[in-house]
Amino acid sequence: MGGALRIGVIGVGTISGQYFETLPRLGGLELVAVADLDHARAAAVAAEHRVTPLSVDELLASQEVDAVLNLTIPAAHVEVGLRALAAGKHLYAEKPFGLTTATAAPLLDAQVGGFRIGSAPDTVLGTGVQTARRALDDGIIGDPIGAAVHWSSSGHESWHPAPAFYYQPGGGPLFDMGPYYVTSLVTLFGPVIRVSGLVSRSSRIRAVATGPLAGNAVPVDVDTHVTAILEHAGGVASTVTVSFEVWATKAPLFEVYGTQGTLLMPDPNRFSDTVSAWTIDQPEWHELEVSAGYRNAGRGIGLADMAAAIVTGGSHRASGELGFHVLEIMEAVGVASAERRIVELTSTVARPEAVPLSEAP
Ligand SMILES: NC(=O)c1ccc[n+]([C@@H]2O[C@H](COP(=O)([O-])OP(=O)(O)OC[C@H]3O[C@@H](n4cnc5c(N)ncnc54)[C@H](O)[C@@H]3O)[C@@H](O)[C@H]2O)c1
């Protein structure tokens, strides 16, 4: 393969628009085809972006496609991913990596013949989380001791036009929002070795609020309030609360505590929010200057980082191994809750390489 990595997108629903905005300004990538189970939707999106609409089978068979960008719903991630790898394509997929580690593990095994897997979230490669990481590694708050995450809302049915998948396995606040926070925690402190947790759900009736399906009931088949404690290999303790049950809160989204101060983290679902610190040496909240990460990033930067690594032969940051480790952490929260025990993890992953302050590849 020479030149840009030619991208075929499978699944052109709500999130695809954000990728289509970013892809043209990322080097090393060229959008060539789109496919969706909903062929009319694929045709409309293809016309807008002047690419070819294909069926999923045609896209996977196409010699024009080097890599599949899998933006389907969580329940389809593994099946579509396995087919893409079997067809001799690189794969980059939205989160979560899969529904369970048992069903997702074959993806990692299918990563043969030089074909790679990348996994969202790639927000952690932006200036927000990377500046926080740099501050932490520079010792601005001393040695890290713990972190606290509190992400909550009343539920995605308030804004998503087809929110059913958020309430099926692979959704819920943990599998939907958890990847942003857990991936950030692994980026900051390294792999997790032990997990504890407790989950619950209300019997609240949920209904779609916007779009053509408005008023339709949304069946709930996931836990909607999740609390977890993660022990990182280096000893840092992270507490994580994610919930679709909270109407109002004043809890900080994400903080990191060290022996010399506290970092107020950026929103890890965004690329370039600011980072603030309070330290013993500077004992008031102050914003940190941007010091690391891809500037001008957007959804798809992880794929561009992977394309660059394919060319150089280096390793890419938003890797399948990281996505799988994050999946195992999230799965372990449910096991810990159901079995009332602490779960030891079997997978591990190296802290992904830091991103120096640079323009998007
Ligand atoms: N919506 C968001 O704001 C958002 C943000 C970040 C990440 N994500 C993630 O992106 C993924 C997609 O979310 P969305 O909100 O775009 O969902 P969506 O339901 O709006 O779109 C999914 C699309 O995939 C298609 N699809 C489903 N199964 C398929 C299959 N087997 N083959 C081909 N096409 C298939 C559907 O027809 C639909 O067009 C999810 O994993 C979600 O967690 C969504």
The ligand as an ORCA input file, in Angstrom:
! r2SCAN-3c Opt
* xyz 0 1
  N     -23.953      9.124     19.285
  C     -22.898      9.580     19.910
  O     -22.849     10.755     20.379
  C     -21.684      8.703     20.090
  C     -20.534      9.297     20.600
  C     -19.372      8.528     20.696
  C     -19.399      7.207     20.341
  N     -20.542      6.626     19.882
  C     -20.500      5.202     19.540
  O     -20.649      5.081     18.149
  C     -21.355      3.862     17.835
  C     -22.549      4.228     16.980
  O     -23.360      5.124     17.705
  P     -24.450      6.036     16.954
  O     -24.958      6.954     17.988
  O     -23.877      6.561     15.705
  O     -25.559      4.908     16.649
  P     -26.719      4.988     15.546
  O     -27.737      3.979     15.926
  O     -27.145      6.398     15.365
  O     -25.984      4.530     14.197
  C     -25.500      3.211     14.019
  C     -25.583      2.874     12.536
  O     -25.001      1.586     12.336
  C     -25.855      0.843     11.456
  N     -25.641     -0.572     11.749
  C     -25.965     -1.263     12.855
  N     -25.544     -2.539     12.757
  C     -24.943     -2.660     11.549
  C     -24.313     -3.738     10.862
  N     -24.224     -4.952     11.418
  N     -23.796     -3.504      9.640
  C     -23.891     -2.262      9.069
  N     -24.481     -1.213      9.670
  C     -25.003     -1.411     10.904
  C     -27.257      1.328     11.761
  O     -28.123      1.079     10.680
  C     -27.021      2.818     12.013
  O     -27.109      3.571     10.825
  C     -21.709      3.225     19.157
  O     -20.769      2.230     19.485
  C     -21.616      4.380     20.162
  O     -21.236      3.928     21.456
  C     -21.680      7.358     19.726
*
